[in-house]
Amino acid sequence: MTSTIDEHILAELRQDARIPITTLAERVGRSRTAVQARVNRMEQDQRILRYTIDEPGFTKDSDVGAIVQISLKVRNQSEELLSRLRAIPQVIGCYGVAGGFDFLLILSRMENAELKHRLEEIYSMDVVRNTETVLALYREF
């Protein structure tokens, strides 16, 4: 369970991943040492997976490129799938879902050739039964 302090830290890091720990500590009302320990723990617990940048042309409005719905052959093989998906740098999110598919994968924007390669890579995984991909054209909110 994530504490309110951890949620506040995460919210600040979402706004600016390069925020100095001292400033972050002031904003969440804790000591620098305590905040550093919490950030370290969240990294170790994989609550924080990576830090990233915004680039011109790749703003928050355009960070999602494709949404891939994945159905597994056998549901208890999800750990193998998740392990392999974590190694793909363009994967910016993965959700377990209910319905006709098992996972919803969010891919960052990329060139069409790279997208084709990534989709083929995902579909060719032994544990994947089928996929369905939707391209994100723009962000409403």
N, CA, C and O atoms as a MOPAC input file, in Angstrom:
PM7 MOZYME 1SCF
protein

 N      0.84900 1    -1.18100 1     0.00000 1
 C      0.00000 1     0.00000 1     0.00000 1
 C      0.89400 1     1.24400 1     0.00000 1
 O      1.84200 1     1.33300 1     0.78000 1
 N      0.59300 1     2.17400 1    -0.85400 1
 C      1.36800 1     3.39700 1    -0.96000 1
 C      0.80900 1     4.43400 1    -0.00700 1
 O     -0.40200 1     4.64200 1     0.07000 1
 N      1.71900 1     5.08900 1     0.72500 1
 C      1.28800 1     6.10200 1     1.68500 1
 C      0.95800 1     7.41400 1     0.97200 1
 O      1.29100 1     7.60500 1    -0.19800 1
 N      0.30300 1     8.30200 1     1.69900 1
 C     -0.01900 1     9.62200 1     1.16400 1
 C      1.25600 1    10.38700 1     0.82900 1
 O      1.31100 1    11.10000 1    -0.17200 1
 N      2.27600 1    10.24000 1     1.66400 1
 C      3.56800 1    10.90700 1     1.40800 1
 C      4.16900 1    10.38000 1     0.10800 1
 O      4.63400 1    11.15800 1    -0.72500 1
 N      4.16000 1     9.05200 1    -0.06700 1
 C      4.69100 1     8.46900 1    -1.30100 1
 C      3.92200 1     8.98000 1    -2.51700 1
 O      4.52600 1     9.29600 1    -3.54200 1
 N      2.61000 1     9.06200 1    -2.41300 1
 C      1.79800 1     9.57000 1    -3.52300 1
 C      2.15500 1    11.02000 1    -3.83900 1
 O      2.20900 1    11.41000 1    -5.00500 1
 N      2.39900 1    11.81400 1    -2.80100 1
 C      2.79900 1    13.21700 1    -3.00100 1
 C      4.15900 1    13.26700 1    -3.70000 1
 O      4.35400 1    14.06200 1    -4.61900 1
 N      5.09400 1    12.42800 1    -3.27100 1
 C      6.41600 1    12.36300 1    -3.90400 1
 C      6.26800 1    11.99000 1    -5.37700 1
 O      6.86800 1    12.62200 1    -6.24600 1
 N      5.47500 1    10.96800 1    -5.65100 1
 C      5.27300 1    10.53300 1    -7.03600 1
 C      4.64100 1    11.63400 1    -7.88900 1
 O      5.02600 1    11.82400 1    -9.04200 1
 N      3.68500 1    12.34800 1    -7.33400 1
 C      3.04300 1    13.44100 1    -8.07400 1
 C      4.06100 1    14.52200 1    -8.43500 1
 O      4.05800 1    15.04100 1    -9.55200 1
 N      4.92600 1    14.85500 1    -7.48800 1
 C      5.96400 1    15.86400 1    -7.75300 1
 C      6.94100 1    15.36100 1    -8.82100 1
 O      7.33400 1    16.11800 1    -9.70800 1
 N      7.32900 1    14.09100 1    -8.73700 1
 C      8.26400 1    13.52800 1    -9.71700 1
 C      7.63600 1    13.43400 1   -11.10700 1
 O      8.33600 1    13.56300 1   -12.11100 1
 N      6.33300 1    13.21200 1   -11.17100 1
 C      5.65400 1    13.18700 1   -12.47300 1
 C      5.73100 1    14.55900 1   -13.13900 1
 O      5.84200 1    14.65600 1   -14.36100 1
 N      5.67100 1    15.61000 1   -12.33600 1
 C      5.75700 1    16.96600 1   -12.87100 1
 C      7.17800 1    17.33000 1   -13.27200 1
 O      7.38700 1    18.02100 1   -14.26900 1
 N      8.16200 1    16.86400 1   -12.49500 1
 C      9.56800 1    17.17800 1   -12.76400 1
 C     10.43900 1    16.07800 1   -12.16900 1
 O     10.72200 1    16.08500 1   -10.97100 1
 N     10.85700 1    15.14400 1   -12.99500 1
 C     11.66100 1    14.00900 1   -12.52300 1
 C     13.05700 1    14.43400 1   -12.07100 1
 O     13.75000 1    13.66300 1   -11.40700 1
 N     13.47800 1    15.64900 1   -12.42100 1
 C     14.80700 1    16.13200 1   -12.04100 1
 C     14.77800 1    17.05400 1   -10.82700 1
 O     15.77900 1    17.70100 1   -10.51600 1
 N     13.65700 1    17.11800 1   -10.15100 1
 C     13.54300 1    17.98600 1    -8.98300 1
 C     14.60500 1    17.58600 1    -7.95100 1
 O     14.74700 1    16.40100 1    -7.65100 1
 N     15.34500 1    18.54500 1    -7.40800 1
 C     16.32600 1    18.20500 1    -6.37400 1
 C     15.63400 1    17.59900 1    -5.14800 1
 O     14.53400 1    18.01100 1    -4.77900 1
 N     16.27600 1    16.63800 1    -4.53700 1
 C     15.70400 1    15.96500 1    -3.36300 1
 C     15.38500 1    16.97400 1    -2.26500 1
 O     14.37500 1    16.83400 1    -1.57700 1
 N     16.22500 1    17.97900 1    -2.09300 1
 C     15.98600 1    18.99600 1    -1.06600 1
 C     14.66900 1    19.72900 1    -1.32700 1
 O     13.87600 1    19.93000 1    -0.40700 1
 N     14.44000 1    20.12600 1    -2.56800 1
 C     13.19300 1    20.80400 1    -2.93100 1
 C     12.00600 1    19.86900 1    -2.76400 1
 O     10.95700 1    20.26900 1    -2.25800 1
 N     12.17400 1    18.63300 1    -3.19000 1
 C     11.11600 1    17.63200 1    -3.04500 1
 C     10.76200 1    17.44100 1    -1.57100 1
 O      9.58800 1    17.36300 1    -1.21200 1
 N     11.77500 1    17.36800 1    -0.73400 1
 C     11.55500 1    17.20000 1     0.70900 1
 C     10.77000 1    18.37700 1     1.28900 1
 O      9.87000 1    18.18600 1     2.10700 1
 N     11.11500 1    19.58900 1     0.86200 1
 C     10.38400 1    20.77300 1     1.33200 1
 C      8.91700 1    20.71000 1     0.91800 1
 O      8.02700 1    21.02700 1     1.70800 1
 N      8.67500 1    20.30300 1    -0.31400 1
 C      7.29800 1    20.26500 1    -0.82500 1
 C      6.42900 1    19.21300 1    -0.13700 1
 O      5.22300 1    19.40900 1     0.01500 1
 N      7.03300 1    18.09900 1     0.27800 1
 C      6.23900 1    17.04300 1     0.92500 1
 C      6.32100 1    17.10800 1     2.44600 1
 O      5.69000 1    16.31300 1     3.14200 1
 N      7.10600 1    18.06300 1     2.96300 1
 C      7.15900 1    18.27100 1     4.41100 1
 C      7.90800 1    17.20300 1     5.18200 1
 O      7.54300 1    16.87600 1     6.31200 1
 N      8.94700 1    16.66100 1     4.58100 1
 C      9.77000 1    15.64400 1     5.24300 1
 C     11.23700 1    16.01900 1     5.08300 1
 O     11.57600 1    16.90900 1     4.30200 1
 N     12.09800 1    15.34200 1     5.81900 1
 C     13.53400 1    15.61700 1     5.72100 1
 C     14.08700 1    15.07600 1     4.40500 1
 O     13.50700 1    14.18300 1     3.78800 1
 N     15.21400 1    15.63500 1     3.99500 1
 C     15.87300 1    15.19300 1     2.77100 1
 C     16.19800 1    13.71000 1     2.86000 1
 O     15.97600 1    12.96500 1     1.90500 1
 N     16.72000 1    13.28000 1     3.99300 1
 C     17.10100 1    11.87900 1     4.19000 1
 C     15.89000 1    10.95400 1     4.08800 1
 O     15.96000 1     9.89600 1     3.46100 1
 N     14.78500 1    11.35700 1     4.70400 1
 C     13.57100 1    10.53500 1     4.67100 1
 C     13.01900 1    10.42100 1     3.24800 1
 O     12.59700 1     9.34400 1     2.82800 1
 N     13.02300 1    11.52500 1     2.51500 1
 C     12.50900 1    11.50800 1     1.14500 1
 C     13.41800 1    10.67600 1     0.24600 1
 O     12.93000 1     9.91400 1    -0.58900 1
 N     14.72700 1    10.81200 1     0.40600 1
 C     15.66000 1    10.00500 1    -0.38900 1
 C     15.43900 1     8.52000 1    -0.11800 1
 O     15.46700 1     7.70600 1    -1.04100 1
 N     15.22200 1     8.16900 1     1.14100 1
 C     14.97000 1     6.76700 1     1.50100 1
 C     13.67600 1     6.26800 1     0.85600 1
 O     13.61700 1     5.14000 1     0.36700 1
 N     12.64400 1     7.10800 1     0.85800 1
 C     11.36800 1     6.71400 1     0.24300 1
 C     11.52100 1     6.53000 1    -1.27200 1
 O     10.99600 1     5.56900 1    -1.83400 1
 N     12.23400 1     7.43900 1    -1.92600 1
 C     12.45800 1     7.32500 1    -3.36600 1
 C     13.25000 1     6.05100 1    -3.66300 1
 O     12.90700 1     5.30800 1    -4.58300 1
 N     14.30000 1     5.79800 1    -2.89300 1
 C     15.10100 1     4.58300 1    -3.08300 1
 C     14.24200 1     3.33000 1    -2.92700 1
 O     14.35600 1     2.38600 1    -3.70900 1
 N     13.37900 1     3.33000 1    -1.90500 1
 C     12.51200 1     2.16700 1    -1.66200 1
 C     11.53700 1     1.97000 1    -2.81900 1
 O     11.30900 1     0.84400 1    -3.25800 1
 N     10.95900 1     3.07500 1    -3.31300 1
 C     10.01200 1     2.95900 1    -4.42500 1
 C     10.70900 1     2.47400 1    -5.70200 1
 O     10.10100 1     1.77500 1    -6.51200 1
 N     11.97500 1     2.84200 1    -5.88000 1
 C     12.74300 1     2.32000 1    -7.01600 1
 C     12.98100 1     0.82000 1    -6.84300 1
 O     12.80200 1     0.05000 1    -7.78700 1
 N     13.38300 1     0.40700 1    -5.64300 1
 C     13.64000 1    -1.01600 1    -5.37900 1
 C     12.37400 1    -1.84800 1    -5.49400 1
 O     12.41800 1    -2.98600 1    -5.96200 1
 N     11.24600 1    -1.29000 1    -5.07100 1
 C      9.95700 1    -1.99100 1    -5.14200 1
 C      9.33100 1    -1.90400 1    -6.53500 1
 O      8.22700 1    -2.40200 1    -6.75900 1
 N     10.03600 1    -1.27500 1    -7.45700 1
 C      9.57900 1    -1.05300 1    -8.83000 1
 C      8.29700 1    -0.23300 1    -8.90200 1
 O      7.50500 1    -0.38200 1    -9.83300 1
 N      8.10200 1     0.62400 1    -7.92100 1
 C      7.01100 1     1.60700 1    -7.96600 1
 C      7.43300 1     2.74500 1    -8.89600 1
 O      6.60400 1     3.33200 1    -9.59100 1
 N      8.73800 1     3.04700 1    -8.90100 1
 C      9.34000 1     3.97000 1    -9.86500 1
 C     10.20400 1     3.10200 1   -10.77000 1
 O     11.18900 1     2.51500 1   -10.32200 1
 N      9.83200 1     3.02100 1   -12.04300 1
 C     10.55000 1     2.15400 1   -12.97000 1
 C     11.65100 1     2.87700 1   -13.72800 1
 O     12.69000 1     2.29500 1   -14.03800 1
 N     11.41600 1     4.14700 1   -14.02400 1
 C     12.41200 1     4.89500 1   -14.78700 1
 C     12.10300 1     6.38200 1   -14.69700 1
 O     11.01700 1     6.78700 1   -14.28200 1
 N     13.06900 1     7.17100 1   -15.08800 1
 C     12.90300 1     8.61000 1   -15.21000 1
 C     13.02900 1     8.91400 1   -16.69700 1
 O     13.78800 1     8.24900 1   -17.40200 1
 N     12.30100 1     9.90100 1   -17.17500 1
 C     12.28700 1    10.14800 1   -18.60900 1
 C     12.33800 1    11.64600 1   -18.89900 1
 O     12.37800 1    12.46600 1   -17.98100 1
 N     12.33500 1    11.98600 1   -20.16800 1
 C     12.40200 1    13.38400 1   -20.59200 1
 C     11.25400 1    13.69300 1   -21.54300 1
 O     10.64400 1    12.78800 1   -22.11200 1
 N     10.96800 1    14.97600 1   -21.70800 1
 C     10.04800 1    15.44900 1   -22.73400 1
 C     10.89300 1    16.09900 1   -23.81700 1
 O     11.82500 1    16.84500 1   -23.51800 1
 N     10.57200 1    15.82100 1   -25.06800 1
 C     11.29600 1    16.39600 1   -26.19200 1
 C     10.33500 1    17.20000 1   -27.05500 1
 O      9.14300 1    16.89500 1   -27.10500 1
 N     10.84500 1    18.23200 1   -27.74100 1
 C      9.97900 1    18.94600 1   -28.67900 1
 C      9.41300 1    17.95300 1   -29.69700 1
 O     10.14000 1    17.11000 1   -30.22400 1
 N      8.12800 1    18.06000 1   -29.96200 1
 C      7.49100 1    17.12800 1   -30.88700 1
 C      7.01300 1    15.85400 1   -30.21100 1
 O      6.25700 1    15.08300 1   -30.80300 1
 N      7.44600 1    15.62600 1   -28.97500 1
 C      7.03500 1    14.45200 1   -28.21500 1
 C      6.56000 1    14.90500 1   -26.84100 1
 O      7.01900 1    14.39800 1   -25.81700 1
 N      5.65400 1    15.84600 1   -26.82700 1
 C      5.14600 1    16.37700 1   -25.57200 1
 C      4.15200 1    15.40900 1   -24.95600 1
 O      3.83300 1    14.37600 1   -25.54400 1
 N      3.66900 1    15.74400 1   -23.77800 1
 C      2.70300 1    14.87800 1   -23.10400 1
 C      1.46500 1    14.63400 1   -23.95800 1
 O      0.81200 1    13.59900 1   -23.82300 1
 N      1.13800 1    15.57500 1   -24.83200 1
 C     -0.02000 1    15.39100 1   -25.70200 1
 C      0.21800 1    14.32000 1   -26.75500 1
 O     -0.73400 1    13.78800 1   -27.32400 1
 N      1.47600 1    14.00000 1   -27.01700 1
 C      1.75500 1    13.04600 1   -28.08600 1
 C      2.58700 1    11.86000 1   -27.61600 1
 O      3.22700 1    11.20200 1   -28.43600 1
 N      2.59500 1    11.56900 1   -26.31400 1
 C      3.46400 1    10.49300 1   -25.85200 1
 C      2.91800 1     9.10300 1   -26.13700 1
 O      3.69900 1     8.15700 1   -26.23200 1
 N      1.61700 1     8.94500 1   -26.27400 1
 C      1.04800 1     7.63600 1   -26.57900 1
 C      0.96600 1     7.47700 1   -28.09000 1
 O      0.39400 1     8.32000 1   -28.78100 1
 N      1.53900 1     6.39200 1   -28.59600 1
 C      1.50700 1     6.13400 1   -30.02300 1
 C      0.55900 1     5.01800 1   -30.39000 1
 O     -0.15800 1     5.10500 1   -31.38700 1
 N      0.55200 1     3.96200 1   -29.58500 1
 C     -0.30400 1     2.81300 1   -29.88000 1
 C     -0.76700 1     2.16700 1   -28.58700 1
 O     -0.08100 1     2.19800 1   -27.56600 1
 N     -1.94200 1     1.58700 1   -28.66500 1
 C     -2.50200 1     0.83000 1   -27.55300 1
 C     -2.67100 1    -0.59000 1   -28.07600 1
 O     -3.37800 1    -0.81800 1   -29.05800 1
 N     -2.02000 1    -1.54100 1   -27.41700 1
 C     -2.02700 1    -2.92600 1   -27.87300 1
 C     -2.77100 1    -3.77600 1   -26.85300 1
 O     -2.39700 1    -3.83200 1   -25.68200 1
 N     -3.82000 1    -4.43100 1   -27.30900 1
 C     -4.54800 1    -5.37200 1   -26.46200 1
 C     -3.93000 1    -6.74800 1   -26.68900 1
 O     -3.76100 1    -7.18100 1   -27.82900 1
 N     -3.59600 1    -7.42800 1   -25.59900 1
 C     -2.90500 1    -8.71500 1   -25.69400 1
 C     -3.73000 1    -9.79200 1   -25.01100 1
 O     -4.19600 1    -9.62300 1   -23.88400 1
 N     -3.90100 1   -10.89900 1   -25.71200 1
 C     -4.57200 1   -12.06900 1   -25.15500 1
 C     -3.54200 1   -13.19200 1   -25.05700 1
 O     -2.84300 1   -13.48400 1   -26.02800 1
 N     -3.45000 1   -13.81900 1   -23.89100 1
 C     -2.48800 1   -14.89700 1   -23.67200 1
 C     -3.06800 1   -16.24900 1   -24.05800 1
 O     -4.28200 1   -16.45500 1   -24.02100 1
 N     -2.17500 1   -17.17200 1   -24.43100 1
 C     -2.60100 1   -18.55100 1   -24.68300 1
 C     -3.03100 1   -19.19900 1   -23.37700 1
 O     -4.06800 1   -19.85700 1   -23.30300 1
 N     -2.20700 1   -18.99900 1   -22.34100 1
 C     -2.48300 1   -19.54200 1   -21.01200 1
 C     -2.26100 1   -18.41500 1   -20.01000 1
 O     -1.17500 1   -17.83800 1   -19.96000 1
 N     -3.26900 1   -18.09900 1   -19.22000 1
 C     -3.19600 1   -16.93400 1   -18.32600 1
 C     -2.09300 1   -17.01000 1   -17.28100 1
 O     -1.57200 1   -15.97000 1   -16.87600 1
 N     -1.72300 1   -18.19200 1   -16.83600 1
 C     -0.69700 1   -18.26900 1   -15.78700 1
 C      0.71200 1   -18.06200 1   -16.32800 1
 O      1.67900 1   -18.23300 1   -15.58500 1
 N      0.85400 1   -17.70300 1   -17.58700 1
 C      2.16400 1   -17.41600 1   -18.16500 1
 C      2.42600 1   -15.91000 1   -18.26500 1
 O      3.28500 1   -15.47400 1   -19.03100 1
 N      1.69000 1   -15.13500 1   -17.50000 1
 C      1.80800 1   -13.68300 1   -17.61700 1
 C      3.16800 1   -13.16500 1   -17.16400 1
 O      3.63700 1   -12.16000 1   -17.69700 1
 N      3.81500 1   -13.81400 1   -16.20300 1
 C      5.11900 1   -13.31800 1   -15.72700 1
 C      6.16100 1   -13.32600 1   -16.83400 1
 O      6.97000 1   -12.40300 1   -16.93100 1
 N      6.15000 1   -14.35100 1   -17.66100 1
 C      7.08600 1   -14.41300 1   -18.78700 1
 C      6.83800 1   -13.24700 1   -19.74500 1
 O      7.77500 1   -12.58300 1   -20.18900 1
 N      5.57100 1   -13.01000 1   -20.05400 1
 C      5.21400 1   -11.89600 1   -20.93300 1
 C      5.65500 1   -10.56900 1   -20.33200 1
 O      6.30100 1    -9.76600 1   -21.00400 1
 N      5.31100 1   -10.33600 1   -19.07500 1
 C      5.63100 1    -9.06200 1   -18.42900 1
 C      7.13100 1    -8.83000 1   -18.36900 1
 O      7.59300 1    -7.70500 1   -18.55900 1
 N      7.88700 1    -9.87200 1   -18.11000 1
 C      9.34600 1    -9.76000 1   -18.07500 1
 C      9.88200 1    -9.29500 1   -19.43000 1
 O     10.75400 1    -8.42900 1   -19.49100 1
 N      9.37200 1    -9.85900 1   -20.48800 1
 C      9.83300 1    -9.48600 1   -21.82800 1
 C      9.35600 1    -8.08900 1   -22.22200 1
 O     10.08500 1    -7.34900 1   -22.88400 1
 N      8.14400 1    -7.72700 1   -21.82200 1
 C      7.62900 1    -6.39500 1   -22.15200 1
 C      8.40900 1    -5.30000 1   -21.43800 1
 O      8.62100 1    -4.22500 1   -21.99900 1
 N      8.84000 1    -5.56300 1   -20.20200 1
 C      9.62400 1    -4.56400 1   -19.45300 1
 C     10.92900 1    -4.22100 1   -20.16300 1
 O     11.47500 1    -3.13600 1   -19.96100 1
 N     11.43000 1    -5.12600 1   -20.98700 1
 C     12.69900 1    -4.91000 1   -21.68400 1
 C     12.54000 1    -4.08200 1   -22.96000 1
 O     13.53500 1    -3.71500 1   -23.58500 1
 N     11.31500 1    -3.78800 1   -23.34700 1
 C     11.07100 1    -2.99800 1   -24.56100 1
 C     10.96800 1    -1.52700 1   -24.16100 1
 O     10.03000 1    -1.14600 1   -23.46000 1
 N     11.92300 1    -0.69000 1   -24.59600 1
 C     11.95000 1     0.70300 1   -24.13600 1
 C     10.72500 1     1.52400 1   -24.52200 1
 O     10.40300 1     2.49100 1   -23.83200 1
 N     10.04100 1     1.17300 1   -25.58700 1
 C      8.87600 1     1.94100 1   -26.02900 1
 C      7.61700 1     1.62300 1   -25.23400 1
 O      6.59400 1     2.28400 1   -25.41500 1
 N      7.67200 1     0.63000 1   -24.36100 1
 C      6.52000 1     0.29900 1   -23.52300 1
 C      6.48400 1     1.28900 1   -22.36300 1
 O      7.39400 1     1.31000 1   -21.53400 1
 N      5.43400 1     2.11000 1   -22.30200 1
 C      5.34100 1     3.10500 1   -21.23200 1
 C      4.27200 1     2.76400 1   -20.20900 1
 O      4.09900 1     3.48300 1   -19.22500 1
 N      3.55700 1     1.67600 1   -20.43300 1
 C      2.55800 1     1.24300 1   -19.46400 1
 C      1.97900 1    -0.10100 1   -19.84600 1
 O      1.90800 1    -0.45200 1   -21.02300 1
 N      1.56400 1    -0.85000 1   -18.83400 1
 C      0.93400 1    -2.14200 1   -19.07000 1
 C     -0.11700 1    -2.34800 1   -17.98900 1
 O      0.17200 1    -2.21700 1   -16.79900 1
 N     -1.32900 1    -2.66700 1   -18.40300 1
 C     -2.44100 1    -2.83900 1   -17.47500 1
 C     -3.04400 1    -4.22500 1   -17.63700 1
 O     -3.28700 1    -4.67600 1   -18.75600 1
 N     -3.28300 1    -4.89600 1   -16.52300 1
 C     -4.07400 1    -6.11200 1   -16.54200 1
 C     -5.52700 1    -5.69300 1   -16.63000 1
 O     -5.96600 1    -4.82100 1   -15.88100 1
 N     -6.28600 1    -6.30600 1   -17.54100 1
 C     -7.66300 1    -5.87300 1   -17.76700 1
 C     -8.62700 1    -7.05400 1   -17.75400 1
 O     -8.22700 1    -8.20700 1   -17.91700 1
 N     -9.88600 1    -6.74500 1   -17.56000 1
 C    -10.95200 1    -7.73900 1   -17.66100 1
 C    -11.62000 1    -7.57300 1   -19.01600 1
 O    -11.66000 1    -6.47000 1   -19.56200 1
 N    -12.13600 1    -8.65000 1   -19.55300 1
 C    -12.81000 1    -8.58500 1   -20.84400 1
 C    -12.20200 1    -9.57700 1   -21.80900 1
 O    -11.72400 1   -10.63500 1   -21.40100 1
 N    -12.21700 1    -9.24400 1   -23.07400 1
 C    -11.73900 1   -10.14900 1   -24.10900 1
 C    -10.23500 1   -10.27500 1   -24.20200 1
 O     -9.73600 1   -11.16800 1   -24.88700 1
 N     -9.49900 1    -9.40500 1   -23.52900 1
 C     -8.04200 1    -9.43900 1   -23.55100 1
 C     -7.52200 1    -9.49900 1   -22.12500 1
 O     -8.24700 1    -9.20800 1   -21.17400 1
 N     -6.24900 1    -9.88200 1   -21.98800 1
 C     -5.64100 1   -10.01200 1   -20.66300 1
 C     -4.86000 1    -8.76400 1   -20.25000 1
 O     -4.83000 1    -8.40400 1   -19.07300 1
 N     -4.22600 1    -8.10400 1   -21.23200 1
 C     -3.40200 1    -6.93500 1   -20.94000 1
 C     -3.64700 1    -5.84000 1   -21.96600 1
 O     -3.97400 1    -6.10400 1   -23.12300 1
 N     -3.48100 1    -4.61000 1   -21.51200 1
 C     -3.53800 1    -3.43300 1   -22.36300 1
 C     -2.16800 1    -2.77700 1   -22.25900 1
 O     -1.74600 1    -2.36600 1   -21.17800 1
 N     -1.48800 1    -2.68300 1   -23.37700 1
 C     -0.12300 1    -2.18800 1   -23.42100 1
 C     -0.11400 1    -0.81200 1   -24.07000 1
 O     -0.74900 1    -0.60800 1   -25.10500 1
 N      0.60300 1     0.13300 1   -23.46800 1
 C      0.71200 1     1.48300 1   -24.01200 1
 C      2.12200 1     1.65500 1   -24.56800 1
 O      3.10700 1     1.50000 1   -23.84500 1
 N      2.21000 1     1.97500 1   -25.85200 1
 C      3.50000 1     2.19800 1   -26.50200 1
 C      3.66800 1     3.67900 1   -26.80200 1
 O      2.71000 1     4.36300 1   -27.16200 1
 N      4.89600 1     4.16700 1   -26.65200 1
 C      5.18600 1     5.56200 1   -26.98500 1
 C      5.17700 1     5.74300 1   -28.50100 1
 O      5.23600 1     4.77300 1   -29.25800 1
 N      5.10300 1     6.99400 1   -28.92500 1
 C      5.14300 1     7.28700 1   -30.35900 1
 C      6.49700 1     6.88100 1   -30.91500 1
 O      7.52600 1     7.01600 1   -30.25300 1
 N      6.47800 1     6.38400 1   -32.14200 1
 C      7.71700 1     5.98900 1   -32.81300 1
 C      7.46200 1     5.96300 1   -34.31300 1
 O      6.32000 1     6.05800 1   -34.76300 1
 N      8.52100 1     5.83600 1   -35.06800 1
 C      8.39600 1     5.73000 1   -36.52000 1
 C      7.61400 1     4.46300 1   -36.87600 1
 O      7.63300 1     3.48700 1   -36.12500 1
 N      6.92700 1     4.47900 1   -38.02000 1
 C      6.10700 1     3.33700 1   -38.43000 1
 C      6.90000 1     2.03700 1   -38.52700 1
 O      6.40900 1     0.98500 1   -38.11900 1
 N      8.11600 1     2.09600 1   -39.06000 1
 C      8.93400 1     0.88200 1   -39.19100 1
 C      9.25900 1     0.29800 1   -37.81700 1
 O      9.23600 1    -0.91900 1   -37.63100 1
 N      9.56000 1     1.16700 1   -36.86500 1
 C      9.84800 1     0.71000 1   -35.50100 1
 C      8.59300 1     0.13600 1   -34.85600 1
 O      8.66100 1    -0.88600 1   -34.17400 1
 N      7.45300 1     0.77800 1   -35.06200 1
 C      6.19300 1     0.26800 1   -34.52100 1
 C      5.89900 1    -1.11900 1   -35.08300 1
 O      5.52900 1    -2.02900 1   -34.34100 1
 N      6.06300 1    -1.27700 1   -36.38300 1
 C      5.84300 1    -2.58700 1   -37.01300 1
 C      6.74400 1    -3.63800 1   -36.37300 1
 O      6.29200 1    -4.73700 1   -36.05300 1
 N      8.01000 1    -3.30100 1   -36.18800 1
 C      8.96900 1    -4.22600 1   -35.56700 1
 C      8.53200 1    -4.59600 1   -34.14700 1
 O      8.55400 1    -5.77000 1   -33.78000 1
 N      8.13700 1    -3.60600 1   -33.35400 1
 C      7.72500 1    -3.86400 1   -31.96200 1
 C      6.46300 1    -4.71000 1   -31.90700 1
 O      6.36000 1    -5.61200 1   -31.07600 1
 N      5.50200 1    -4.43200 1   -32.77900 1
 C      4.26900 1    -5.21700 1   -32.79500 1
 C      4.54500 1    -6.66400 1   -33.18900 1
 O      3.97400 1    -7.58700 1   -32.60800 1
 N      5.41600 1    -6.86500 1   -34.17100 1
 C      5.79100 1    -8.22800 1   -34.56200 1
 C      6.51700 1    -8.94000 1   -33.42300 1
 O      6.31000 1   -10.13000 1   -33.18700 1
 N      7.37100 1    -8.19700 1   -32.72100 1
 C      8.09000 1    -8.76400 1   -31.57900 1
 C      7.10900 1    -9.24500 1   -30.50500 1
 O      7.26600 1   -10.33400 1   -29.95300 1
 N      6.11300 1    -8.43500 1   -30.22000 1
 C      5.12000 1    -8.79100 1   -29.20000 1
 C      4.27600 1    -9.97100 1   -29.66900 1
 O      4.06400 1   -10.92200 1   -28.91600 1
 N      3.80000 1    -9.91700 1   -30.89600 1
 C      2.92900 1   -10.97600 1   -31.39600 1
 C      3.65500 1   -12.32000 1   -31.49700 1
 O      3.03400 1   -13.37200 1   -31.34600 1
 N      4.95100 1   -12.29000 1   -31.74800 1
 C      5.70900 1   -13.54000 1   -31.91000 1
 C      6.07800 1   -14.20200 1   -30.58200 1
 O      6.62400 1   -15.30500 1   -30.58600 1
 N      5.79700 1   -13.56400 1   -29.46000 1
 C      6.08900 1   -14.18300 1   -28.16500 1
 C      5.22800 1   -15.43500 1   -28.00100 1
 O      4.02800 1   -15.41800 1   -28.27500 1
 N      5.85600 1   -16.51400 1   -27.55300 1
 C      5.18500 1   -17.81300 1   -27.45200 1
 C      3.91100 1   -17.78600 1   -26.62200 1
 O      2.97700 1   -18.53500 1   -26.90700 1
 N      3.85400 1   -16.94300 1   -25.60800 1
 C      2.70100 1   -16.93400 1   -24.69700 1
 C      1.51900 1   -16.12100 1   -25.23300 1
 O      0.42800 1   -16.17300 1   -24.66500 1
 N      1.72600 1   -15.37400 1   -26.31500 1
 C      0.68300 1   -14.49900 1   -26.86000 1
 C     -0.20600 1   -15.26600 1   -27.83900 1
 O      0.28300 1   -15.85800 1   -28.80100 1
 N     -1.51700 1   -15.25000 1   -27.58400 1
 C     -2.49000 1   -15.88100 1   -28.48900 1
 C     -2.81000 1   -14.93000 1   -29.63600 1
 O     -2.73200 1   -15.30900 1   -30.80400 1
 N     -3.17300 1   -13.68800 1   -29.29600 1
 C     -3.41400 1   -12.69200 1   -30.34100 1
 C     -3.31700 1   -11.28500 1   -29.76300 1
 O     -3.31500 1   -11.08300 1   -28.54900 1
 N     -3.23700 1   -10.32600 1   -30.67300 1
 C     -3.17600 1    -8.91700 1   -30.28000 1
 C     -4.12500 1    -8.11600 1   -31.16500 1
 O     -4.50400 1    -8.54300 1   -32.25500 1
 N     -4.48700 1    -6.96700 1   -30.66900 1
 C     -5.23500 1    -5.99300 1   -31.46800 1
 C     -4.64200 1    -4.63300 1   -31.13300 1
 O     -4.49400 1    -4.28400 1   -29.96200 1
 N     -4.30400 1    -3.86900 1   -32.16000 1
 C     -3.62400 1    -2.59300 1   -31.96300 1
 C     -4.50000 1    -1.43500 1   -32.41600 1
 O     -5.14200 1    -1.48900 1   -33.46500 1
 N     -4.51000 1    -0.39000 1   -31.60200 1
 C     -5.21700 1     0.84900 1   -31.91400 1
 C     -4.18000 1     1.96300 1   -31.90900 1
 O     -3.38600 1     2.05900 1   -30.97400 1
 N     -4.17200 1     2.80600 1   -32.93500 1
 C     -3.24500 1     3.93200 1   -32.98500 1
 C     -3.89400 1     5.15600 1   -32.35500 1
 O     -5.04800 1     5.47400 1   -32.64200 1
 N     -3.15100 1     5.83500 1   -31.50100 1
 C     -3.63800 1     7.06300 1   -30.87000 1
 C     -3.31700 1     8.23400 1   -31.79400 1
 O     -2.15200 1     8.47300 1   -32.11100 1
 N     -4.33300 1     8.95800 1   -32.22200 1
 C     -4.13600 1    10.09000 1   -33.12300 1
 C     -3.88000 1    11.38600 1   -32.37000 1
 O     -3.03200 1    12.18300 1   -32.77200 1
 N     -4.60800 1    11.60000 1   -31.28000 1
 C     -4.42600 1    12.79500 1   -30.46100 1
 C     -5.01400 1    12.52500 1   -29.09100 1
 O     -5.72900 1    11.54400 1   -28.88500 1
 N     -4.70400 1    13.40900 1   -28.15900 1
 C     -5.16000 1    13.25600 1   -26.78500 1
 C     -6.25300 1    14.27700 1   -26.49400 1
 O     -6.05200 1    15.47400 1   -26.69700 1
 N     -7.39200 1    13.81900 1   -26.02500 1
 C     -8.50400 1    14.70800 1   -25.68300 1
 C     -8.27500 1    15.40800 1   -24.34500 1
 O     -8.52000 1    16.60900 1   -24.23200 1
 N     -7.81200 1    14.68500 1   -23.33900 1
 C     -7.51200 1    15.25200 1   -22.01000 1
 C     -6.58400 1    14.34300 1   -21.27600 1
 O     -6.20600 1    14.63300 1   -20.14000 1

